[in-house]
């Protein structure tokens, strides 16, 4: 089996608005999602995340480009791999007048899964007691859990979650995060699209960042964070002017930040204290400022004018 | 495909609109039978007496005045300019008969074809409505997107929905029509006249019923397609109502000769095995006068059958093409 779960090359999709204007949703997207683990798919609203996911699932036709899922070209061979894919695209959509159980029974019957599996996945997602209530009476969190239950009917190798925590309360968000993490640890591939970057940073092993329908960065979370910004330290020192002069002379970039100085380009935080101490300037506080996904994301997307 | 069709059938039968539609059909069936009962019910003694009195008065008037009326009429006829109408058309005074007064007996073989045809209208409408909602609701709720992530072969999905809607209505239509047929027979046997219900009459009625079942199944499938094309049940119903009012009502009234190309007349021709319609034919006579006649014409069963078949095939292909190509957002 290949170590790539999803691959797209030159994927493109344009829409026509009601007034006939063409809008490019995805333009030449090259995406690679490694098999196993959680992959974050990040981008601002309107950057083409959902459209890309819809194209992968055969819901939307691509104008150009190629896609593979588990080495099978899609949508041509989608029927052959769809049994290995579980997906929730945007908010969960079921028949509102049917119970959660009825909705799952219909889906199970459609894919030939045994009916006993419905009870199992309802229990797995803590919906056992509410399974006989109508879908329209469910809270958003319960709807999301039902959608996860539906994906589990297939026992999939690849799970695609599009904005899974939208509208959820903190407990719901945590639950979804743990579910995704757990699936990733089981060796399944989880592709999660989100713009809640702190969430993704906590669960994702790898990420791809897109903007204007193009890939901007991709790799492990550490690679993307490290490649995006220089190491920074926050320094508290009495004489800002002298300290700035000394550190700038050493090739570092210094900016004032209230009572602190933000120093970029120091190979090691110890370098900062050593150079200042040599000039009898003593550091009272030094905090390494760790770059996070959010700052990288903002840096990349602002650079694209997004 | 068979598995998917079974799932869709289960979904169709589990829907509340289907249940409401079945209750509606049951109530309409009961109402039709009640109406038949009142139609077939013989006159009361008081009504019979009144009819007898009216007959006697009319007969006395005929005895007293018919000869004189005939003479006066012939005189008028003689004064008519040429071309004269025929004398017997203008001056006929037949003797009143007792059966001309009061209510004639209800004859099963005469009323049943009309009743089956009328029933086929409401069955087709109910099937269309439920079919449109069956598919349209999937688009308006967004559930179709979820469904396609489980079964991405769209033509299978499309075929299974159409088949489920059509086959789901076969037993429903059969039960409703059989209830009306047998219920009417029992009522008319007790209150009217079913003595001349021969084997051929039963055969013809069964054939009409069978074709009504078929049109109901087609209406359910076509409802699905219109629901798919418009993505909303209300829009589908709106289109049908607009068609009935504008095409079958206004357009057909202004352009009578277009009737053979409208749905309703072809539907009638198929269900009833030939259907009559009327057109106004006008011509200028040799003397320069402009005369118009209301002429009865017949639309053949074959025309109706081909029309419905072609209409259905075109719509099924169009729906399949749209569903296969359309982005699901």
Interface residues (C-beta under 8 A of the other chain):
Chain A: X54 X57 X58 X59 X60 X61 X75 X78 X79 X82 X85 X86 X87 X89 X91 X92 X93 X94 X95 X96 X97 X98 X102 X106 X107 X109 X110 X111 X112 X147 X150 X154
Chain B: X3 X4 X6 X7 X10 X11 X14 X15 X16 X137 X138 X141 X142 X143 X145 X146 X147 X148 X149 X150 X151 X152 X153 X325 X327 X328 X329
